[in-house]
Amino acid sequence: MTLSKAIITRINNLMKIKNIENPYQLALKCGLDESVIRSVLSGRTVHPNVHTMFFIAVGFDMTLSEFYNDKLFDIDNIDEN
């Protein structure tokens, strides 16, 4: 799985866990524009910057470390081809 796909999967999983129904609700919690969230979730933003990821993590009430602390991001699971 690519890093971009792992990020998308993690966001979608957290949205389910945190009962966030759509990108608009996540954007409100993050303080980001909805178009930024939609761009990340659609894969248009292949490499979201650390600023964006920081605020996405904040939207889930977690740190960046907590966001990336998931087996999805284990080095053996990431393939950038």
C-alpha positions in Angstrom: 0.0 0.0 0.0 1.3 3.5 -0.7 1.8 6.0 2.0 -1.0 8.1 0.5 -3.4 5.2 0.6 -2.4 4.4 4.2 -3.2 8.0 5.2 -6.6 7.8 3.4 -7.4 4.5 5.1 -6.4 5.8 8.5 -8.5 8.9 8.2 -11.5 6.9 7.0 -11.1 4.4 9.9 -10.8 7.3 12.5 -13.9 9.0 11.0 -15.9 5.8 11.7 -14.4 5.4 15.2 -15.1 9.0 16.1 -18.5 9.1 14.4 -17.5 11.8 12.0 -19.9 11.4 9.1 -18.3 13.4 6.3 -15.4 15.5 5.2 -17.2 18.7 6.1 -17.5 17.6 9.8 -13.9 16.7 9.9 -12.9 20.0 8.3 -14.8 21.8 11.0 -13.0 19.9 13.7 -9.6 20.4 12.0 -10.0 24.1 11.2 -9.1 23.3 7.6 -11.1 24.0 4.5 -13.3 21.1 3.4 -11.6 21.1 0.0 -8.3 20.3 1.7 -9.8 17.3 3.4 -11.6 16.1 0.2 -8.3 16.5 -1.7 -6.5 14.3 0.8 -9.3 11.7 0.9 -9.6 11.5 -2.9 -5.8 11.0 -3.4 -5.5 14.3 -5.3 -3.0 15.4 -2.6 -0.6 12.5 -2.8 1.8 13.8 -0.1 -0.1 16.0 2.4 2.2 18.3 4.2 2.9 18.1 7.9 0.8 21.2 8.6 -2.2 19.6 7.1 -1.6 16.3 8.8 -1.1 18.1 12.2 -4.5 19.7 12.0 -6.1 16.5 10.8 -4.7 14.7 13.8 -6.0 17.6 16.0 -9.4 17.1 14.5 -9.3 13.6 15.8 -8.2 14.8 19.2 -4.8 13.2 18.9 -1.1 14.0 18.2 0.7 13.3 15.0 2.4 10.4 16.8 -0.9 8.9 17.7 -2.2 9.4 14.2 0.8 7.5 12.7 0.9 4.9 15.4 -1.0 2.3 13.4 0.1 -0.9 11.7 -0.9 0.7 8.4 2.4 2.8 8.6 4.7 -0.1 9.4 7.6 0.0 7.0 6.7 -3.5 5.7 3.3 -2.3 4.8 4.3 0.8 2.7 5.3 0.4 -0.9 5.8 3.6 -2.9 5.7 1.9 -6.3 
